[in-house]
């Protein structure tokens, strides 16, 4: 019988097992990558839609508040007029002037007037009294036939004075003392007033904002649409508003037929509904970008998995062949692996290189034989030679090790950071025959990372001293700077600023707009001290502070006025303010003999700021003027519109 060889442990069974391992590895890793990508994509899509819905609802609420405040201001003004006209008929010239001032005060108004019981105009804010009658207008007929004192909001009407304009008319009934119909007070709001405000929001190419009367009549649609203006039969009015006055859901837009996420809110005081619609594609635009990036990464990972699987198969194929050789040479290769990156040198008592390992060539580019016999200091940077000498002098016995990091020249002339561990190779009994064993390791990359970490720590320190919203220094940095400068400067001034009516601004425009307002004011204040020895800081909330070393109180007042006028020039609208725009008040205090310390100086500036707010805001007050019974020249106020009849303080 022929002789049969024993089974080869690396034969068919092992090959089949190895192939199964490779296939299993590839399938499991592919499933993990694809599963992780799918899970991340679905989770990110859900989060994007949830975040978008929340943003839509927040915007709807802000717009609802804006619409309510817009109508409420007019409603209050008209209520006073109705009460007056109930008892008497004012002199036309005086009452017309009052109407003009009312329109100036309320920027949303196009005009306001009073019509008698026949629909003829008795009073008007327009330059010329309208000659047409409004007896045919639906709102006039409503007030004539209905003894209701509530504010009525008309449908969108064509102006009879300017045919290019569309108006929303707000009207109230005038009831005489005997209960009879006495006419109508009517105020017109131009459609463009809302459009100008709505177009400031970024809602994507298919987004839209609507202002709808509670009976389904469309008042404002931005952007404009030629679709039906009667929305009473839509799901919003037939179903959702009956369930809740606030909500959001997914719809197919009646205006353009696009799938959108839709938010609505009914104003509590007036019969109006504000809606915001944003297309689903717009909400998911960033998600699609992330998905494409994730798909690219997944593709790269799958390619890597295939490459790893191929390498693994090759590894299994040659494993049996090299297994024995690896065991025999394991000790030798381990030694090489542990020391291949290190340079081992032997230095004699005269600092000459007696031995240099071959690893010097891949690390520093020199050949070992070219360095033997040269001084070890020839390739050390001149500034680091003393530290290397000190490292060798610290060695006391063969057990001690001295480590030093220094710069070493490479063969191409560039510098490398190296870490050297010195150790005595012989007993130090005979200094003339002393030898040093030195192990050198290239730490250039580590040194670079340490330097980057140091820079990062400096950056973190800087961030800790900076207000995150405005990029000005924070209160803590301000206090430290003021304390140091107060100790060294005989003349120093402190300026405190406060944004006027900022709470009303936040209530009207929302906190995001409030943040942008704070940033704009902070930039104006920060620019005033740029390239100077002064310091600008956010003091807290809407308050800011400036320290001006070596500056008198009079010079500081000029800086405060310059900043105040700069903020005024920004022209940030603020309907919560009687002026209609953002202004600031300033308090200025300079160090004098009676100032106790830096805290007292800040307190004086705060006192001056309080006085500026008390006197009407939008002005600068110096503390010294308070001690002189508020001298007029210390408080400078400029009329923003330079209207006659007002004077500057």
Order of alpha helices (4+ residues) and beta strands (2+ residues): alpha-alpha-beta-beta-alpha-beta-beta-beta-alpha-beta-beta-beta-beta-beta-alpha-alpha-alpha-beta-beta-alpha-alpha-alpha-beta-beta-beta-alpha-alpha-beta-alpha-alpha-beta-beta-alpha-beta-beta-beta-alpha-beta-alpha
